[in-house]
Amino acid sequence: MEITLSQIILIFLASCLIGAESILDEFQIHRPILACSLIGWILNDLKTGIMLGSTLEVISLGWMNIGAAVSPDTALASIISTILVISSKQNIGSGIALALPLSATGQILTILVRSLTIGLQHLADKTIKKNQNLFLISCIHIFALLLQSMRTSIPTLIILLSMGTEIIQKTLNSIPLVITNGLNIAGGIIVVVGYAMVINMMKTKSLMPFFYLGFTIAAFTKFNLVGLGIIAIILAILYIQLSPKYYIEELNNNINNKKKITKENELD
């Protein structure tokens, strides 16, 4: 697949935004599900971007920065793995195989950039003590953010400019099928485990029968998401109307209101 100049420019700008967002954490664009989808949309293959992004998202579900510990970098891994998978027409297993070492490389680059920005932090502190120049302090912070953008944009640009060579294609094709097939199977298992973790955190015993009912309906019927959503809304309304919990609370409220009215009448 030939990548045009306009696509290279858009991917470069997107990689700058994703790299900065991995530090800002404002819109979560650096998460694999969004980063891969954005790159896939630029490369006119949104479907592959979403599929790869959703798989990498579940894999990186438990990755987070705790104190001074820096987690593997999802931003760089998402961008470059999506570019290589779509441009070389590889499968999702190859994308996972590429993303894992790329995330470790991005982790090293993140630590390096954060170490460099320590000097900028000290410079900002000195500026505050000397003349309290807010414009200069803002420029220091923006420059530090640009360093984080360069952390993802420069490796991405190098990959994009080398797409015309056959080295990358040969490297991808040299990955044994045992590894790619194994990663495909592992990716499917990880998705199930990820959803199980989410359900385990959110589960309510009284509502689990509805979960099993929804799973059964989805598995043995051909209802789409709209149909399943309508059924879920109707069941939720019926549950609230018929549940003893809500009925007893309403009954108690009515009794308390009647007692208040009776006392007010007695006082009158």
Order of alpha helices (4+ residues) and beta strands (2+ residues): alpha-alpha-alpha-alpha-alpha-alpha-alpha-alpha-alpha-alpha-alpha
